[in-house]
Amino acid sequence: MKTRITELLGIRYPIVQGGMMWVGRAELASAVSNAGGLGILTALTQPTPEALTAEIARCRDMTDQPFGVNLTILPAIKPPPYEAYLDAMLDAGIRIIETAGNNPEAFIAKAKARGATIIHKCVAVRHALSAQKKGVDIVSIDGFECAGHPGEDDVPGLVLIPIAAQALDIPVIASGGIGDGRGMAAALALGAEGVNMGTRFCVTKEAPIHDSIKQTLVNASERDTRLILRSLHNTARVFRNAVSDAVVEAESRGCTFDDIRPLVSGARGAAALAQGEVDGGVITAGQVIGLIRDIPSCAELIARMVDECRAALKSAAEKAS
């Protein structure tokens, strides 16, 4: 396939793996890249910039194809050393960087000066336009269906993607609610030039997640997610389990973040993913779980998606002729 996304990133298919906390490790990123997509390591999954350097080297041992690194920048009482992580990836030769969260203009300029291509992930067209003005090369636009943080506007992809594609001059990657070739075909028809998938790549053989979590997501329906942290204006879409139910209940009574901090702890969520404890912590998942019916390898998934996408586009063209 050939789009501006494949040309800019040097990949065979315009399919990008989401930069997911605790999941974006070398095993998954290398498998996606080897299959023709773009694998993404998650910088802050690693405890230090030095550990990120080692993870980049480990990924390079597993693939000779392009891969990138995600750096999500969020406000925090004790923020991690974001610039040190950026320096680690640039010094390691990473030239594809996905940013998310706050739009770090100084970081973008620094990365661009080192020859990096910047993908910025956002949930609103106004943010995408700002990112384009600040020099990013690609925008990944996240619809309301997505896992993780969909923002507070609640605009789904069927509306958000074509608005973004029309408003922006730089290429758009569609994210949220995409899990097969039909969704990819729809995204391309809406004006996107690639797709980003997080939840779907979590349910693959190479994803560093316990098999019981993967099977739980296979068995789930599109109704099995919850929106948490709405009352705190930091909405997150997660899998419906005992922990997310408890968070929503606490919010219904009125709570502060400190009241629910033990429930939404990142360390607790990481342990749940690693140990297979479905009710052990917050498990991020999008509504696309309703489309997931198996646990393929990344190579099997991407090959199937490409075939499905081409068939769907052909069928749509025939219906319109």
N, C-alpha and C positions, 0 to 999 in steps of 0.2 A: 504494500500500500504506500501511497505517496501523498503526504500533506505537508504543510509548513512545519508541523510538529515533527514528523519523521526526519525532515531535512535539517531542522535546527538541532535535534538531539542525536542524529546519526543512528536511528533505530529502524527496524524493519516494519514494525506495526505501531500505529499511534495509540498505544495502550501503556498507561503509566500506573505503577503501583503506588498506592497512598503511603505517605510517610507516617506510619502509625507508631505511637508510643508503645514500647515493649515488644513490638512485632517487627519493626523495620531493622532486621539483623541480616548478616551476610548470607545466611542460608536462603532466605526468601528473596532478597534483592538480586542475588546472583542467578537464581533460578528464573526469575522474571526476565532479566537481561539476556540470559542464554536462550530464552524462548522467543526473543525478538522484541520484547517490550522494554520499558525503562524501569529497572529496579531502583528502589530508594532506601538508603539507610536513614535511620532516625538519630540525629546527633545526640539528643538529650536522653535517649535510651542508655547511652554509655555514661558511666559515672563521672568521667573526667575527659578533658580534651585529649589527653594522652591515650586513654582507652579508645576514643574515637579513631585516632590515628591507627591503632592496632586493628580495629574492626575494618577500616578501609583497606588495609593491607590484606586482611583475611578474605575480604570480598574479592580483591584483585586475584588472589590465588584460585578463586572459584570461577571467575569469568574474565574473558578478554573483551567483553562488550561494554558499551557505555553504561554507567549507573550514576545516580546522583545522591545527594545528602539533603535531608530535610532539617531546617532549623526553625523551630516555632518559637516566637518571641512574645511572651505574655508578661503582664505586670505581676510582680511578686514582692513580698516583704523582703525576702532574701533571694534576689534573682541569681540564676547560675551565670557563670562567666561567658556570656553569649559571644563576645568578640574573640575570646580565646578559642571557643569551638569553631568559629568562622576561620580564624587563622590556621587551626589544625587542618581543616578540610582543604583550604587553599594551598597550604604548604605541602599537603599530600597529593596535590595535583588534581583535586576534584574541580571540574569545570562545568558541572550542572548542579545547581543549588535550588532547592524548593524552599521558599520562605512562607511563613504563615503567621497569623496573629498580628501584632503591630507592624506597621510598614516602616522598616528601619532604613531610612533614606541613606544614612552614612554607611551602613553595611552594604547596601546595594551598590553604592558608588565604589566602595573598596573592592567588592567582588568583581564588578565590571572592569575595574582597572587591571585585574589579574586575568581577564579574558573569560570570565564565567558567564554562562547563560543562566538567567534567573527566571524561575517559574514562581509566581506569587499566587498563593491560594487565598481566595476571599469568598464572601457570601453575599455581596451586594455589588451592583454595577457601579455605584458611586465610589466604592472602595477600589474597584478594578480600574476605573478611569484615573484615580489618584495614583495607583501603582504604575499605570502606563506612563503617566506624566513624569514619574520619578525614575523611569528607565528600565523597568522590568521587560523581559522579552516575550513572556507568555503569561497569560492569566488562566488559572484553574478555578472555575466558578462552581461553587457548592450549592446545590439546591436543598430545599427543606427536608427532603427524604434522607439526607446523608447521615452517616454516623458521626459522632463527635459534636462539634459546635456548629449549628446551622445559622447562628445569629438570631436576631430578634424580629426580622421582617416576615418570616414564614412564607417566603416565595418559593414554590416548587420549580423543579428543573424545566418542565415543559414551558414555563413562562420565562424563567430567568436566563436559560441558555440562549434563546434567540435574541433577547434584548441585549445581552452582553456581546454576542457575535455582531450585532448590528452597530452597537455603540463604539466598539473598540477597533483599532487598526491592527493591533497585534493579535496573533492567533489565540483561540480560546480552547481550553480543555474542559470537557463536561465532567462534572463530578457529582455523585449522589444518586443512588437509585439504579446504578448500572451494574449488571451482573452477567449479561450474556450478549450475544451478537445482535440480537434484536434491539437492545438498548443502545448498543454502539451505532447501529444503522440509524436509529432515531436521532441520536446526538449529531451525527454527521449531517443528516437532513435538516436539522435545526440550525446549522451553521457552525457547529464546533468542528475542530480539526483533529480531535483526539479525545480519549476518555481516560478518566482516573478512577481506579477501583481500590477500595480499602477492604470492606467487609468480605467481598468475594475472594480476595487473595488471602484473607485470614483462613478461609475454609479450603485450603489446598494442602497437599502432602508436605510441602516444604515449610509451611508457616510454623514458626517456633511457638506453637500453642498446643496444650494438651488435647489429645484426641477426643476426650469426653466433651470438651467445650466445642470442638468442631462439630461433633455429632449432634449436640444440642442445637446448634445453629441450623444444621441441615433439617432437623425435625421441626423447627419453629416456623411460624407463619409471619406474614407482613404485619400482623397486629401485635406481635410480641416485642415491641420496643416501647420505651417510655421517654418522655421529656422530663429531665430533672434540672434543678437550679433555675427554673423559670422565674421564681420569685426574687432571685438574686441577680436577674438580668445577665445570666451567664449560661444560657440554655445549652444543654447537652442531650443528644439522643443516644440512649444506651439500651442494652438488652433488659427485658423485664424479668427481674429476679427478686429475691427477698430484700436485697440491699437497695435496689432502685425503688421498690415499693416503700421501704422505710424512709427513704429520702423524700419521696413525694408526700407521704403522710406527715412528716415533720414540717414540710413547707406549707401544707394545708393549715397547720396550727399556727404558723408564723415562727420563723427561726432565723438565726444568723448563720453565717458560714461556719463559725466556730462550733455551733451546735451539731452540724452534720459532718464536720471535718473527718472524724474517725471513720465514717461510712464511705466517704468518697476518696479516701487516701489512695494515692497512686501506688504505693508499695503494696497495699492490700489488693488492688486490682491486678497488679503484676503477679502476685502470688496465686491468685485465683486462676489466671491464665496458665501458669506453669504447672500447677498442681491438679488442675481439672475440677476445681470446686466451683460449680456453677453459681452457688449462692455465697461465695466467699468474698466477693467484692464487686465493684462496678466493672461491667464488661461492655465495652463500646461496640455497638452494632447499628447498622442502618436498616431501613425498611426493606432493602433488597434481600434480606434473609428469606422473604417469601418466595424468591425465585431460585434459591439454592437447594439443590437436590442431591448433590454428591460431593465427594472430596477428591478431585482430580489432582494430578501434578500441574505445575504452572505451564509446562509445555503442552499438556493435553488441553488445558483450559484455553490458552491463547489460540492454539490451532483451531479448536472448535468455535471460538468466538469469531475468528476471521471468516471461517466457512459460513457460519450463521449470518454474519453481517452481510457478506456478499449475496447470499441467497435472499435475505430480507430486502435488500436494496433492489435486486433484480425483480422480485415479486411485486414490490411497490411500483416499480417502473412499468411493469406489464399491466398492472391494474389501472395505471394512469394513462396508458396509451390509447 
